[in-house]
Amino acid sequence: MSELIQELNSFTGWLLIASLKSLPLIAILLLAQYGLKKTISAGARHGLWLSLFLCLSIPFGWNLSFDNRAAELLSSPVKNDLASISMQEPVKSPTTSTPTIPISPENNIHQSTSLNANTLDYRSILSLIWLLIFCGLVCITFWQVLRFKHVLQKASDATTADYALLERAKQILRLSKTIPLLYSSQVSSPLTLGLFKPRVILPIDINQQLTEKQLNLVLLHELAHIQRRDILWNWVTYGVTLLHWFNPLIWLASKRMKADMEMACDAKVLAHLSPQDRNDYGLTLINLSQLSSKHPRLSHGLGILENHRELKNRLIMMKEFTTMTLKKSLVFGLVFSVFAFAALAQPNNKPNETKTITPPNTNSRMTLTEFAKQAEKDLNTPILVGNALADINIPVSITENPLDYGQLLSQLKINELTAYKSSGYIQIILARDARWLAIPTVEKGKKYFDDEYVTDSIKLDKTCAGSILATLRPLVPQYGHLTTMESANMLIISDFYSNTVRVKAMVKMLEDNTLEKVDCSERNIATKQAPTPEKK
């Protein structure tokens, strides 16, 4: 369930930023259409709207980076919550000699419950609200489709004379596709619908309202919708509007795009008419505006005149109608290219790595056996855990990136554990037991992890190993080991590699500050000849 919420939050985060990105684009497009109203055609203005909705419906394009706050909208709230826990409450390594931290089952249940409660933060709640309303709108649309399907079942086929008018209109537009023509008593204005099988539906009494010539003009308009594939673009626009239902400007853009679609369809019809027929086309729209507009609401259908307020603009366009010249086409091409390039900008869902330090994705507790199984998948090597350590609970940090051997050692070290490689497997052990096992001996030129348990030797030149042993011993922890080999004047140390490097640096400093070389042979002989205390 939490994974689904993470995916939902990631999608709604992208959706929110994409919606915010569209706000200035819509404002610019409204201004551009007003300024270029007499420069570009209605079809060109409709194309600009179409580029906006297409770019809002596809999840790819060139990346647009946002600041850290915007990037957080795209990240999973579960991960962010756990990361904040790890940043505010760092886990302290145990101070006792054993890493076992017994936790009762009741505490585990409480911890798991509180962790799950953090997953439903405000972003998850908003995402679920978005999903609920979106599903409601989809159900309403589906109900409209089913309702209108019932209307189609009761519709009657047109007469032979009406099909003759339809064929004449198809010849004018050079459209060869077979298109059914139906009459229905439940619609009051002409409609075109059907994504894959388009059909034209007319009011049953339209022959009493319009002349034969006017009906032919109406059919030209509806066939122009089909030829321009306006039903498909209308579905795309409507789907994007449902996704961005929370953005009122996108609803406004959808309304303006549909109005420009009707004017673009008018322009296509006017291009095939004579000046006198263009006047008759305008009178036909006026006659249709007087008809009742009461019919089943249909989001996916296209009517010749659904909004009386747009009639004035359409009549003005018809009066000033001119075809696109080469100059106007170049202006439109330039404007369309610039706008489409800006609309293709997509929010970058990856935080800026140069400015943002990504915290661990998951900080929790698990048994050492569970952690070993998780590490096995990343390292692709069997990891063994003894029975005495298998069930202990340890704080761990699991990231999205695969765990490497150095990170495994680091997470074990804070729990006073370590690991060593043997033939084909990795063995997890207590750090205090490491010096008795087959831990690696440091070789010159070979690289080691800072938290890898190793054995190393330090050759002394000016000082005696026995004389500085007491000085260096506090630098080695209880689970480490430091001893001398006086015959060779050497120190032997077993500890984590990072600490052996520190001890070496301290030895070098002591040697550099020794003015004269000390003869350690007499000291060694004296040490050997010294009487051994008798045991009581």
C-alpha positions as CSV (number, residue, x, y, z in Angstrom):
1,M,0.0,0.0,0.0
2,S,2.8,2.4,0.9
3,E,4.4,1.8,-2.5
4,L,1.2,2.8,-4.3
5,I,1.0,6.0,-2.2
6,Q,4.6,6.8,-3.1
7,E,3.8,6.3,-6.8
8,L,0.7,8.4,-6.5
9,N,2.5,11.2,-4.7
10,S,5.2,11.2,-7.4
11,F,2.7,11.5,-10.2
12,T,0.6,14.2,-8.5
13,G,3.8,16.1,-7.7
14,W,4.8,16.1,-11.4
15,L,1.2,16.9,-12.3
16,L,1.2,19.9,-9.9
17,I,4.4,21.4,-11.3
18,A,3.3,20.8,-14.9
19,S,0.0,22.6,-14.1
20,L,1.8,25.5,-12.5
21,K,4.1,25.6,-15.5
22,S,1.1,26.0,-17.8
23,L,-0.2,29.2,-16.0
24,P,2.2,31.7,-17.7
25,L,1.9,29.7,-21.0
26,I,-1.9,30.1,-21.0
27,A,-1.6,33.8,-20.1
28,I,1.0,34.4,-22.9
29,L,-1.2,32.4,-25.4
30,L,-4.3,34.5,-24.5
31,L,-2.3,37.7,-25.1
32,A,-0.7,36.3,-28.3
33,Q,-4.0,35.3,-29.8
34,Y,-5.5,38.7,-29.0
35,G,-2.5,40.4,-30.6
36,L,-2.3,38.1,-33.6
37,K,-6.0,37.9,-34.1
38,K,-5.9,39.5,-37.5
39,T,-2.5,38.0,-38.5
40,I,-3.1,34.2,-38.1
41,S,-6.2,32.2,-39.0
42,A,-8.7,30.5,-36.6
43,G,-7.1,27.1,-37.4
44,A,-3.7,28.4,-36.4
45,R,-5.0,29.7,-33.1
46,H,-6.6,26.4,-32.5
47,G,-3.2,24.7,-33.2
48,L,-1.5,26.8,-30.5
49,W,-4.0,25.6,-27.9
50,L,-3.6,22.1,-29.1
51,S,0.2,22.2,-28.6
52,L,-0.4,23.2,-25.0
53,F,-2.7,20.3,-24.2
54,L,-0.5,17.8,-26.0
55,C,2.5,18.9,-24.0
56,L,0.6,18.7,-20.7
57,S,-0.5,15.2,-21.5
58,I,3.0,13.7,-22.2
59,P,5.6,13.0,-19.5
60,F,8.6,13.8,-21.6
61,G,10.4,16.8,-23.0
62,W,13.4,18.9,-22.1
63,N,13.9,19.1,-18.3
64,L,13.2,22.2,-16.4
65,S,14.9,22.4,-13.0
66,F,13.2,23.8,-10.0
67,D,14.5,24.7,-6.6
68,N,14.7,22.3,-3.7
69,R,11.2,23.0,-2.4
70,A,9.6,22.3,-5.8
71,A,11.7,19.1,-6.2
72,E,10.4,17.9,-2.8
73,L,6.9,17.8,-4.4
74,L,8.1,15.1,-6.7
75,S,9.8,12.9,-4.0
76,S,8.1,10.3,-2.0
77,P,6.7,11.6,1.4
78,V,7.6,8.3,3.0
79,K,11.2,8.7,2.1
80,N,11.3,12.3,3.1
81,D,9.8,11.5,6.5
82,L,12.2,8.8,7.2
83,A,15.1,10.9,6.0
84,S,14.0,13.7,8.4
85,I,14.0,11.2,11.2
86,S,17.6,10.2,10.4
87,M,18.7,13.8,10.2
88,Q,17.1,14.9,13.4
89,E,17.7,11.8,15.6
90,P,21.0,10.2,14.6
91,V,21.4,6.7,16.0
92,K,24.1,6.4,18.6
93,S,26.4,3.4,18.7
94,P,26.1,1.3,21.8
95,T,28.6,2.0,24.5
96,T,28.6,-1.5,26.0
97,S,30.8,-4.2,24.9
98,T,28.0,-6.2,23.2
99,P,25.9,-4.9,20.3
100,T,22.8,-6.8,21.3
101,I,19.8,-4.5,21.9
102,P,16.8,-6.4,23.1
103,I,13.5,-4.9,22.0
104,S,10.2,-6.4,23.0
105,P,7.5,-7.3,20.4
106,E,5.3,-4.6,21.8
107,N,7.9,-1.9,21.1
108,N,8.4,-3.3,17.6
109,I,4.7,-3.1,16.9
110,H,4.5,0.5,18.3
111,Q,7.5,1.5,16.2
112,S,6.0,0.0,13.1
113,T,2.6,1.7,13.7
114,S,4.2,5.1,14.2
115,L,6.3,4.7,11.1
116,N,3.2,3.8,9.0
117,A,1.3,6.8,10.4
118,N,4.0,9.1,9.1
119,T,3.4,7.9,5.6
120,L,0.1,9.7,5.4
121,D,1.4,13.2,5.5
122,Y,-0.4,16.2,3.9
123,R,0.9,15.3,0.4
124,S,-0.5,11.9,0.6
125,I,-3.9,13.3,1.8
126,L,-4.0,15.8,-1.1
127,S,-3.0,13.1,-3.6
128,L,-5.8,10.9,-2.4
129,I,-8.3,13.8,-2.6
130,W,-7.1,14.4,-6.2
131,L,-7.6,10.7,-7.1
132,L,-11.0,10.7,-5.5
133,I,-12.3,13.7,-7.5
134,F,-10.6,12.5,-10.7
135,C,-12.3,9.1,-10.4
136,G,-15.6,10.9,-9.8
137,L,-15.2,13.0,-12.9
138,V,-14.2,9.9,-14.9
139,C,-17.4,8.1,-13.6
140,I,-19.5,11.0,-14.7
141,T,-18.0,11.0,-18.2
142,F,-18.5,7.2,-18.4
143,W,-22.2,7.7,-17.3
144,Q,-22.6,10.4,-20.1
145,V,-21.2,8.0,-22.7
146,L,-23.6,5.2,-21.6
147,R,-26.5,7.6,-21.5
148,F,-25.9,8.9,-25.0
149,K,-25.4,5.3,-26.2
150,H,-28.9,4.7,-25.2
151,V,-29.9,7.8,-27.2
152,L,-28.2,6.4,-30.3
153,Q,-30.1,3.1,-29.9
154,K,-33.4,5.0,-30.2
155,A,-32.2,7.2,-33.1
156,S,-33.6,6.7,-36.6
157,D,-31.8,6.6,-39.9
158,A,-32.0,9.6,-42.2
159,T,-34.0,9.7,-45.4
160,T,-32.5,9.2,-48.9
161,A,-32.8,12.9,-49.6
162,D,-30.8,13.8,-46.5
163,Y,-28.1,11.2,-47.5
164,A,-28.0,12.9,-50.9
165,L,-27.2,16.2,-49.1
166,L,-24.6,14.4,-47.0
167,E,-22.9,13.0,-50.1
168,R,-22.9,16.4,-51.8
169,A,-21.2,17.9,-48.7
170,K,-18.6,15.0,-48.7
171,Q,-17.8,15.8,-52.4
172,I,-17.2,19.4,-51.6
173,L,-14.7,18.5,-48.8
174,R,-13.3,15.6,-50.8
175,L,-14.2,13.2,-47.9
176,S,-14.7,9.5,-48.9
177,K,-15.3,8.0,-45.5
178,T,-18.7,6.4,-44.8
179,I,-20.5,8.4,-42.2
180,P,-24.0,7.4,-40.8
181,L,-26.6,10.2,-40.6
182,L,-29.2,9.8,-37.8
183,Y,-32.2,11.7,-36.4
184,S,-33.0,11.8,-32.7
185,S,-35.8,13.5,-30.7
186,Q,-33.5,13.9,-27.7
187,V,-31.1,16.4,-29.3
188,S,-32.0,19.9,-30.4
189,S,-28.9,20.9,-32.4
190,P,-26.6,19.0,-34.8
191,L,-23.9,16.9,-33.1
192,T,-20.9,14.9,-34.3
193,L,-19.5,12.1,-32.1
194,G,-17.7,8.8,-32.4
195,L,-13.9,8.5,-32.1
196,F,-13.5,5.5,-34.3
197,K,-16.9,5.4,-36.1
198,P,-18.0,9.0,-36.4
199,R,-21.6,9.8,-37.0
200,V,-23.7,12.9,-37.4
201,I,-26.9,13.3,-35.4
202,L,-29.6,15.8,-36.3
203,P,-32.7,17.0,-34.4
204,I,-35.8,15.2,-35.7
205,D,-37.5,18.4,-36.7
206,I,-34.5,20.2,-38.3
207,N,-36.1,20.0,-41.8
208,Q,-38.9,22.3,-40.5
209,Q,-36.3,24.8,-39.1
210,L,-33.8,25.0,-42.0
211,T,-34.0,25.0,-45.7
212,E,-32.3,22.4,-47.8
213,K,-29.4,24.7,-48.6
214,Q,-28.9,25.6,-44.9
215,L,-29.0,21.9,-43.9
216,N,-26.3,21.3,-46.5
217,L,-24.2,24.0,-44.8
218,V,-24.8,22.4,-41.4
219,L,-23.6,19.0,-42.8
220,L,-20.5,20.7,-44.2
221,H,-19.7,22.0,-40.7
222,E,-20.1,18.6,-39.1
223,L,-18.1,16.9,-41.8
224,A,-15.3,19.4,-41.4
225,H,-15.1,18.3,-37.7
226,I,-14.6,14.8,-38.9
227,Q,-12.0,15.7,-41.5
228,R,-10.0,17.8,-39.0
229,R,-10.1,15.0,-36.5
230,D,-11.6,17.4,-33.9
231,I,-13.2,14.5,-32.0
232,L,-9.8,13.1,-31.2
233,W,-8.4,16.4,-30.2
234,N,-11.5,17.2,-28.1
235,W,-11.0,13.9,-26.2
236,V,-7.3,14.8,-25.6
237,T,-8.2,18.2,-24.3
238,Y,-11.0,16.8,-22.1
239,G,-8.7,14.1,-20.6
240,V,-6.0,16.7,-19.8
241,T,-8.6,18.9,-18.2
242,L,-9.8,16.1,-16.0
243,L,-6.2,15.4,-14.9
244,H,-5.8,19.1,-14.0
245,W,-9.3,19.6,-12.6
246,F,-7.8,21.7,-9.8
247,N,-6.5,24.4,-12.2
248,P,-9.3,26.8,-13.2
249,L,-7.1,28.3,-16.0
250,I,-6.8,25.0,-17.7
251,W,-10.6,24.8,-17.7
252,L,-10.7,28.3,-19.3
253,A,-8.1,27.2,-21.8
254,S,-10.2,24.1,-22.7
255,K,-13.2,26.4,-23.2
256,R,-11.2,28.8,-25.4
257,M,-9.7,26.0,-27.4
258,K,-13.1,24.5,-28.2
259,A,-14.4,27.9,-29.3
260,D,-11.3,28.3,-31.6
261,M,-12.0,24.8,-32.8
262,E,-15.5,25.8,-33.9
263,M,-14.1,28.9,-35.7
264,A,-11.4,26.8,-37.3
265,C,-14.2,24.5,-38.6
266,D,-16.1,27.5,-39.8
267,A,-13.0,28.8,-41.7
268,K,-12.6,25.4,-43.4
269,V,-16.2,25.5,-44.6
270,L,-15.9,29.1,-45.8
271,A,-12.9,28.2,-47.8
272,H,-15.1,26.1,-50.0
273,L,-18.0,28.6,-50.4
274,S,-18.7,31.5,-52.5
275,P,-19.2,35.0,-51.0
276,Q,-23.0,34.6,-51.2
277,D,-22.9,31.2,-49.6
278,R,-20.8,32.6,-46.8
279,N,-23.6,35.0,-46.0
280,D,-26.0,32.2,-46.0
281,Y,-23.7,30.2,-43.7
282,G,-23.8,33.1,-41.2
283,L,-27.6,33.3,-41.4
284,T,-27.7,29.5,-40.8
285,L,-25.8,29.9,-37.5
286,I,-28.2,32.7,-36.5
287,N,-31.2,30.4,-37.2
288,L,-29.6,27.6,-35.2
289,S,-29.0,29.9,-32.2
290,Q,-32.8,30.3,-31.9
291,L,-33.3,26.6,-31.5
292,S,-33.5,25.1,-28.0
293,S,-30.1,23.9,-26.6
294,K,-31.6,21.4,-24.3
295,H,-30.1,18.0,-25.0
296,P,-28.2,15.4,-23.0
297,R,-24.9,16.8,-21.9
298,L,-22.0,15.2,-23.7
299,S,-18.4,16.0,-23.0
300,H,-17.0,14.1,-26.0
301,G,-19.5,15.4,-28.6
302,L,-19.1,18.4,-31.0
303,G,-22.1,20.6,-31.8
304,I,-22.3,23.4,-34.4
305,L,-23.4,26.0,-31.9
306,E,-23.2,25.0,-28.2
307,N,-22.5,28.5,-26.8
308,H,-24.5,31.5,-28.0
309,R,-21.9,33.9,-26.6
310,E,-19.4,32.8,-29.2
311,L,-21.8,33.5,-32.1
312,K,-20.7,37.1,-32.3
313,N,-17.0,36.3,-32.5
314,R,-17.8,33.6,-35.2
315,L,-19.8,36.1,-37.3
316,I,-17.0,38.7,-37.0
317,M,-14.5,36.1,-38.2
318,M,-16.7,35.3,-41.2
319,K,-16.9,38.9,-42.1
320,E,-13.1,39.4,-42.0
321,F,-12.3,35.9,-43.4
322,T,-9.2,35.7,-45.5
323,T,-7.0,32.8,-46.4
324,M,-3.5,32.3,-44.9
325,T,-0.8,34.1,-46.9
326,L,2.8,33.0,-47.0
327,K,3.7,35.8,-44.6
328,K,1.0,34.8,-42.1
329,S,2.1,31.2,-42.4
330,L,5.6,32.1,-41.5
331,V,4.5,34.2,-38.5
332,F,2.3,31.3,-37.3
333,G,5.2,28.8,-37.8
334,L,7.5,31.0,-35.7
335,V,5.0,31.5,-32.9
336,F,4.0,27.8,-32.9
337,S,7.7,26.7,-32.7
338,V,8.5,29.1,-29.8
339,F,5.3,28.2,-27.9
340,A,5.7,24.4,-28.4
341,F,9.3,24.6,-27.3
342,A,8.3,26.3,-24.1
343,A,5.3,24.0,-23.5
344,L,7.6,20.9,-23.9
345,A,9.5,21.9,-20.7
346,Q,9.0,19.2,-18.1
347,P,9.7,19.4,-14.4
348,N,13.0,17.6,-13.5
349,N,12.1,15.0,-10.8
350,K,15.7,14.6,-9.8
351,P,17.0,17.1,-7.3
352,N,20.1,19.1,-8.2
353,E,22.9,16.9,-7.1
354,T,25.4,19.9,-6.9
355,K,23.2,21.7,-4.4
356,T,21.3,18.9,-2.6
357,I,22.6,16.2,-0.4
358,T,20.2,13.3,-0.5
359,P,19.8,11.8,2.9
360,P,19.3,8.0,3.4
361,N,16.0,6.8,2.2
362,T,15.2,4.4,5.0
363,N,16.4,4.4,8.6
364,S,14.9,1.7,10.8
365,R,15.8,-1.3,12.9
366,M,15.9,-4.9,11.7
367,T,17.4,-8.1,12.7
368,L,21.0,-8.8,11.7
369,T,19.7,-11.8,9.6
370,E,17.3,-9.5,7.7
371,F,20.0,-7.0,7.1
372,A,22.4,-9.7,5.8
373,K,19.7,-10.9,3.3
374,Q,19.3,-7.4,2.0
375,A,23.0,-7.0,1.7
376,E,23.3,-10.4,-0.1
377,K,21.2,-9.1,-2.9
378,D,23.3,-6.0,-3.4
379,L,26.7,-7.7,-3.0
380,N,25.7,-10.9,-4.8
381,T,27.7,-12.8,-2.3
382,P,26.5,-15.2,0.5
383,I,26.6,-13.6,3.9
384,L,26.8,-15.8,7.0
385,V,25.6,-14.8,10.5
386,G,26.1,-17.0,13.5
387,N,23.2,-18.2,15.7
388,A,24.3,-16.0,18.6
389,L,24.0,-12.8,16.4
390,A,21.1,-13.8,14.1
391,D,18.2,-12.3,16.1
392,I,19.8,-9.1,17.4
393,N,18.1,-5.8,16.4
394,I,20.4,-3.1,14.9
395,P,19.8,0.3,13.4
396,V,20.4,0.2,9.7
397,S,20.1,2.6,6.7
398,I,19.0,1.2,3.4
399,T,19.3,3.4,0.3
400,E,17.9,3.1,-3.2
401,N,21.5,2.6,-4.5
402,P,23.1,-0.9,-4.1
403,L,25.0,-1.5,-0.9
404,D,28.8,-2.0,-1.4
405,Y,31.2,-3.8,0.9
406,G,32.5,-0.6,2.4
407,Q,29.0,0.5,3.4
408,L,28.2,-2.9,4.8
409,L,31.3,-2.6,7.1
410,S,30.4,1.0,8.1
411,Q,26.9,-0.1,9.2
412,L,28.3,-3.0,11.1
413,K,30.9,-0.9,12.8
414,I,28.4,1.4,14.5
415,N,27.0,-1.8,16.1
416,E,30.4,-3.0,17.2
417,L,30.3,-5.7,14.5
418,T,32.5,-6.3,11.5
419,A,32.9,-8.8,8.6
420,Y,35.7,-10.5,6.8
421,K,35.8,-12.3,3.4
422,S,36.5,-15.9,3.1
423,S,36.4,-18.3,0.2
424,G,33.2,-17.4,-1.6
425,Y,31.3,-15.8,1.4
426,I,31.3,-13.0,3.9
427,Q,31.2,-13.8,7.7
428,I,29.7,-11.2,10.1
429,I,31.3,-11.3,13.6
430,L,31.7,-9.3,16.7
431,A,34.5,-6.7,16.4
432,R,36.0,-7.9,19.6
433,D,36.4,-11.4,18.1
434,A,38.0,-10.2,14.9
435,R,41.6,-10.4,15.9
436,W,41.4,-14.1,16.5
437,L,40.1,-14.9,13.0
438,A,41.5,-14.8,9.5
439,I,41.3,-11.0,9.0
440,P,43.4,-9.5,6.2
441,T,47.0,-8.4,6.7
442,V,47.8,-5.0,5.2
443,E,49.8,-5.2,2.0
444,K,51.6,-2.3,0.5
445,G,49.8,-0.8,-2.5
446,K,46.5,-2.5,-1.8
447,K,43.4,-0.5,-1.0
448,Y,41.3,-1.1,2.1
449,F,38.0,0.3,3.4
450,D,38.2,2.6,6.4
451,D,36.0,0.4,8.4
452,E,37.7,-2.9,7.4
453,Y,39.3,-4.8,10.3
454,V,42.9,-5.5,9.5
455,T,46.3,-6.4,11.0
456,D,49.3,-4.2,10.3
457,S,52.9,-3.8,11.4
458,I,54.8,-0.6,12.1
459,K,58.6,-0.6,11.9
460,L,60.3,1.8,14.2
461,D,63.6,3.5,13.4
462,K,64.5,6.0,16.2
463,T,62.4,4.9,19.1
464,C,61.9,1.6,20.9
465,A,58.7,-0.3,20.5
466,G,58.4,-1.1,24.2
467,S,59.0,2.5,25.3
468,I,56.1,4.0,23.2
469,L,53.6,1.1,23.7
470,A,52.1,2.8,26.8
471,T,51.7,6.1,24.8
472,L,49.9,4.4,21.9
473,R,47.7,1.9,23.8
474,P,44.9,4.5,24.6
475,L,44.5,5.1,20.9
476,V,43.4,1.5,20.4
477,P,39.8,0.5,21.5
478,Q,39.0,-2.5,23.7
479,Y,38.2,-4.7,20.7
480,G,41.5,-3.8,19.1
481,H,44.9,-5.2,19.8
482,L,48.4,-3.5,20.1
483,T,51.6,-5.4,21.0
484,T,55.3,-5.2,20.3
485,M,57.9,-7.4,18.6
486,E,61.0,-6.1,20.4
487,S,63.5,-8.3,18.5
488,A,62.5,-6.5,15.3
489,N,61.6,-3.2,17.0
490,M,58.1,-3.4,15.5
491,L,54.5,-2.7,16.6
492,I,51.7,-5.1,15.7
493,I,48.2,-3.6,15.6
494,S,44.8,-5.2,14.8
495,D,42.0,-2.6,14.4
496,F,39.9,-0.9,11.8
497,Y,42.0,0.3,8.9
498,S,41.2,4.0,9.6
499,N,42.5,3.7,13.1
500,T,45.7,1.9,12.0
501,V,46.4,4.8,9.7
502,R,45.9,7.2,12.7
503,V,48.3,5.2,14.9
504,K,50.9,5.2,12.1
505,A,50.6,8.9,11.8
506,M,51.2,9.2,15.6
507,V,54.2,7.0,15.4
508,K,55.7,9.0,12.6
509,M,55.2,12.2,14.6
510,L,57.0,10.7,17.6
511,E,59.8,9.5,15.4
512,D,60.2,12.9,13.8
513,N,60.5,14.6,17.2
514,T,63.2,12.2,18.4
515,L,66.5,14.0,17.9
516,E,68.8,11.0,18.3
517,K,68.4,7.4,17.4
518,V,67.9,5.2,20.5
519,D,69.8,1.9,20.8
520,C,67.0,-0.6,21.7
521,S,69.3,-3.7,21.9
522,E,70.4,-3.1,25.5
523,R,66.8,-2.4,26.5
524,N,65.7,-5.6,24.9
525,I,68.5,-7.6,26.6
526,A,67.6,-6.1,29.9
527,T,64.0,-7.0,29.4
528,K,64.9,-10.6,28.7
529,Q,67.3,-10.9,31.7
530,A,64.8,-9.3,34.1
531,P,63.6,-11.9,36.7
532,T,60.2,-13.2,36.2
533,P,57.9,-12.8,39.2
534,E,57.2,-16.0,40.9
535,K,53.6,-17.2,40.9
536,K,52.1,-17.7,44.3
